[in-house]
Amino acid sequence: MRILWLSPGFAAHEQDYNCIPPLQLLAKALQCEGVEICILALGYPFDAASYTWNGIPVQSCYGKNKSRFRWINWWRMQHFAQKMHATSPFDVIHSFWLGPCWLVGRHLARRWGISHWTTLMGQDVLPQNRYRFLLKPRHCPKLIALTHFQNLLFEKNTHLKAGHVLPFGIDPQEIPGALSEHRPIDILGCGSFIPLKNWRLWLQTVALCKKSNPNLKAVLIGDGTQRAEIEQFVKQFELQDTVTFTGHIPRSAVFQYMQQSKVFLHTAQFESLGYVLEEARMQGCQLVSTPVGIAPEIAACASTENELSALVLTLLTGPLRKVEANSWSIQDTARGYFDLYAT
């Protein structure tokens, strides 16, 4: 089975672990199922490059263009895809996000007469996504949501529903053999410093927890456009001696911090899945989150700083609870996709 993946971005090299980790894990797992994958990356890497990633051919479509020239990248994606298909025909096209890659994939699938699957990955299910107006009911059986939460939002905003729900699973090889009970970090947060992640609520929750636990230790992993504003919130809530910033760090280092943390606090306004929650649970953290993505299924959930802080303090003051092993692996995800590709 030969599959063409169309994605806004993909890892630029084999050490680029932070670029959409679930896609990287899924690509490797599908390889193990005997699937031959070729990847076209529309927006990242920025350099014009054709390269091999863990045995998989990847072609960048020169993504670093100004917005008014993005149509050129779309044309390049089609051009590269046509050359690949002429050399060795594809059986299936799989696009990620309901956006330009979906549009290109739909066009190529019609031309070649093959199946086209699309995974709804994030904010593409929200009302501001203009591509939703191009959807027809006939497209729905080939749409894949990551969670039931995401699919319900998609249905609310489009009056259409994805035909399948298939979450990204965890790679069992990344689960530590033994979890340490020595966890000097009380609260951990991790993510891009953007408004959607709602770091003000995260810091307000930490500040309330500090009132009951003056020696509280919190760590915030990440970086982004909102960094200066977040630092101002830290001063406003008098958390300079409580919250430590790590900046942008490798994925392996993120796991090390998770292994040292008691509670992983997640306060995003929206998540389609919230893969970081699965990663934190895999490393032994107790989970407290806003009710987004997969959180209602695996975390203690609340929406306000008072409710969130109460949940965090309960977990911090109680005995360390054993975290149940993840029941859904990336191999399960790969087998699910393999079955869809084969239909």
C-alpha positions in Angstrom: 0.0 0.0 0.0 1.5 3.3 -1.1 0.1 6.5 0.7 0.7 10.2 0.0 0.6 12.3 3.1 -0.1 16.1 2.8 0.7 18.1 5.9 1.3 21.8 6.6 4.5 20.7 8.3 6.7 17.8 9.1 10.0 17.2 10.9 12.9 18.8 9.1 15.3 16.1 10.2 15.4 13.0 12.4 16.3 15.1 15.5 13.4 17.5 15.0 11.4 15.8 17.7 9.1 18.7 18.6 7.4 19.1 15.1 4.0 17.5 15.5 5.3 14.4 17.5 2.1 12.3 17.0 2.5 12.5 13.2 6.1 11.3 13.5 5.1 8.4 15.7 2.2 7.5 13.4 4.5 7.5 10.4 6.9 5.1 12.0 4.1 2.8 13.2 2.5 2.6 9.8 5.9 1.7 8.4 5.9 -1.3 10.7 2.5 -2.2 9.3 4.1 -2.4 5.8 2.7 0.9 4.5 4.9 2.9 2.1 4.5 6.6 2.9 5.6 9.7 1.0 5.2 13.1 2.7 4.7 16.5 1.2 5.1 19.4 3.7 3.4 22.6 2.6 4.6 25.2 5.2 7.6 23.7 7.1 10.5 23.0 6.6 11.1 26.5 5.2 14.0 25.4 2.9 13.4 23.9 -0.5 14.5 20.4 0.2 13.9 16.8 -0.6 15.2 14.5 2.1 14.7 11.2 3.8 13.3 10.9 7.4 13.7 7.5 9.0 13.5 5.9 5.5 10.5 8.0 4.5 10.8 10.4 1.5 9.8 14.0 2.4 9.5 16.9 0.1 9.3 20.5 1.4 7.1 22.9 -0.7 9.2 26.0 0.2 6.8 27.2 2.9 8.4 30.5 3.8 6.4 32.7 1.5 4.3 35.8 2.3 0.6 35.1 2.5 -0.2 36.6 -0.9 2.1 34.1 -2.5 0.9 31.0 -0.7 -1.0 29.8 -3.8 2.5 29.2 -5.3 3.2 26.6 -2.5 -0.1 24.9 -3.3 0.9 24.7 -6.9 4.3 23.2 -5.9 2.6 20.6 -3.8 0.4 19.5 -6.7 3.5 19.5 -9.0 5.6 17.4 -6.6 2.7 15.0 -6.0 2.1 14.6 -9.8 5.8 13.7 -10.3 5.7 11.1 -7.5 2.5 9.6 -8.7 3.7 9.4 -12.3 6.8 7.5 -11.1 4.9 5.1 -8.8 1.1 5.5 -8.4 -0.4 6.1 -4.9 -3.3 4.1 -3.6 -4.5 6.7 -1.1 -4.1 10.4 -0.2 -4.2 11.4 3.5 -4.3 15.1 4.3 -4.0 16.6 7.8 -6.1 19.6 8.9 -9.2 20.9 7.1 -7.2 23.5 5.2 -5.0 23.9 2.1 -3.8 20.4 2.3 -7.3 19.1 2.3 -8.1 21.2 -0.8 -5.0 20.0 -2.7 -5.7 16.4 -1.6 -9.3 16.6 -2.8 -8.2 17.9 -6.2 -5.6 15.2 -6.6 -7.8 12.4 -5.5 -10.4 13.4 -8.1 -7.8 13.5 -10.8 -6.3 10.2 -9.9 -9.5 8.4 -9.0 -8.3 7.3 -5.5 -9.4 7.6 -1.9 -8.8 10.8 0.1 -8.8 10.7 3.9 -8.5 13.8 6.1 -7.7 14.1 9.8 -9.2 17.0 11.7 -6.3 18.1 13.8 -7.1 21.2 15.8 -8.7 24.6 15.4 -9.9 23.6 11.9 -13.2 22.5 13.6 -13.9 26.0 14.9 -16.2 28.6 13.2 -13.4 30.8 12.0 -12.1 28.1 9.5 -13.4 29.3 6.2 -12.6 25.9 4.5 -15.6 24.5 6.3 -17.9 26.2 3.8 -16.5 24.0 1.1 -17.5 20.8 2.9 -20.3 18.6 1.6 -22.1 15.7 3.3 -20.4 13.4 0.9 -17.0 14.3 2.4 -17.9 13.2 5.9 -17.3 9.5 5.6 -13.7 10.2 4.8 -13.2 12.7 7.7 -11.4 11.5 10.9 -11.7 13.3 14.3 -9.3 12.8 17.1 -11.8 12.8 20.0 -15.6 12.8 20.4 -15.2 16.2 22.0 -13.7 17.6 18.8 -16.3 15.8 16.6 -19.2 17.3 18.7 -17.7 20.8 18.2 -17.3 20.1 14.5 -20.9 19.0 14.2 -22.0 22.1 16.1 -20.1 24.5 13.8 -20.8 22.7 10.5 -23.9 20.6 11.0 -21.7 17.8 9.7 -20.0 15.0 11.5 -16.7 13.1 10.9 -17.3 9.5 9.9 -14.6 8.2 12.3 -13.0 9.0 15.7 -9.4 7.8 16.0 -7.1 9.3 18.7 -3.3 9.4 18.5 -2.0 6.8 20.9 1.2 6.7 23.0 4.4 5.0 21.9 5.0 2.2 24.5 8.8 2.6 24.0 8.5 6.1 25.6 6.8 4.8 28.7 9.5 4.7 31.5 10.2 1.4 33.0 9.8 2.6 36.6 8.2 5.8 37.9 9.9 7.7 40.7 7.9 8.7 43.7 10.4 11.5 44.3 8.8 14.4 42.5 10.1 17.8 43.7 8.0 19.8 41.2 4.4 20.4 42.5 2.8 21.8 39.3 4.0 21.5 35.7 2.7 23.3 32.6 3.8 22.9 29.0 2.9 24.4 25.7 3.2 27.3 23.3 3.0 30.7 24.8 -0.1 31.8 22.9 -3.5 33.1 24.1 -5.3 29.9 23.3 -3.4 28.1 26.0 -4.8 30.5 28.6 -1.7 30.9 30.7 -3.3 33.6 32.8 -5.7 31.0 34.2 -2.8 28.7 34.8 -0.9 31.3 36.8 -4.1 32.3 38.7 -4.6 28.7 39.7 -0.9 28.4 40.8 -1.3 31.6 42.8 -4.4 30.2 44.7 -2.6 27.0 45.4 0.4 29.0 46.8 -1.9 30.5 49.4 -2.3 27.1 51.0 1.2 25.9 50.1 3.7 28.8 50.4 6.6 26.5 49.4 4.9 25.5 46.2 7.2 24.8 43.2 5.9 25.2 39.7 7.7 24.9 36.3 6.4 26.3 33.0 7.9 24.8 29.8 7.6 26.6 26.5 8.0 29.9 24.7 6.2 32.0 22.2 4.7 35.4 21.3 3.0 35.8 24.7 6.2 35.4 26.7 6.5 39.0 27.9 2.8 39.1 28.9 3.1 35.9 30.8 6.2 37.2 32.7 4.1 40.3 33.6 1.4 38.0 35.0 4.0 36.2 37.1 5.0 39.6 38.7 1.3 40.6 39.1 0.5 37.4 41.0 3.8 37.5 42.9 5.0 34.2 41.7 8.6 35.1 40.9 9.9 32.7 43.5 7.4 30.0 42.6 7.4 29.6 38.8 10.5 28.6 36.9 10.7 29.1 33.1 12.6 26.6 31.0 12.1 28.0 27.6 11.9 25.8 24.6 13.5 22.4 25.3 13.8 19.0 23.5 10.9 16.5 23.9 13.2 14.2 25.9 13.8 17.0 28.4 10.1 17.6 28.7 9.6 14.0 29.7 12.3 14.4 32.4 10.4 17.3 33.9 7.2 15.3 33.8 8.9 12.5 35.7 9.7 15.0 38.4 6.3 16.5 38.7 3.3 15.6 40.8 0.5 17.4 38.9 0.3 18.4 35.3 -2.0 21.5 35.0 -3.5 22.2 31.6 -5.7 25.3 31.2 -6.2 25.6 27.4 -9.3 27.2 26.0 -9.5 24.6 23.3 -7.8 21.3 22.3 -8.8 18.8 19.7 -6.9 16.1 21.6 -4.4 17.5 24.1 -1.7 14.9 23.3 0.5 16.5 26.0 -2.0 15.2 28.6 -1.4 11.6 27.4 2.4 12.3 27.5 2.2 13.6 31.1 0.1 10.7 32.3 2.5 8.3 30.7 5.3 9.9 32.8 3.3 9.5 36.0 1.7 12.9 36.5 -1.7 13.4 38.0 -3.8 15.4 35.5 -5.9 18.5 36.1 -7.4 20.3 33.1 -10.0 22.4 31.6 -12.6 20.1 29.9 -11.1 20.1 26.4 -10.0 17.4 24.0 -9.4 14.1 25.7 -9.2 15.7 29.2 -12.8 14.6 30.3 -11.8 11.0 29.7 -8.5 11.0 31.6 -8.1 14.1 33.8 -9.8 15.8 36.7 -11.6 18.7 35.0 -12.8 22.2 36.0 -13.2 25.6 34.3 -12.4 28.3 36.9 -9.3 29.0 38.9 -11.1 28.2 42.2 -12.2 24.8 41.0 -8.9 24.0 39.4 -6.9 25.0 42.5 -9.1 22.8 44.7 -8.5 19.8 42.4 -4.7 20.5 42.4 -4.5 20.9 46.2 -6.4 17.7 46.7 -3.9 15.8 44.6 -0.9 17.5 46.2 -2.0 16.8 49.8 -3.3 13.3 49.3 -1.1 10.2 48.8 0.6 9.8 45.5 -1.8 7.7 43.4 -0.7 5.1 40.9 -1.3 6.2 37.3 -3.0 3.6 35.2 -1.1 2.6 32.1 -2.3 4.0 28.8 -4.7 1.7 27.0 -4.3 3.1 23.5 -1.0 2.9 21.7 0.2 4.5 18.5 0.3 0.9 17.1 -3.5 0.8 17.7 -3.8 4.1 15.8 -1.7 2.8 12.9 -3.8 -0.3 12.6 -6.9 1.8 12.7 -5.6 3.9 9.8 -4.4 0.9 7.9 -7.9 -0.5 8.0 -9.4 2.8 6.8 -6.8 3.0 4.0 -7.8 -0.5 2.9 -11.5 0.3 2.5 
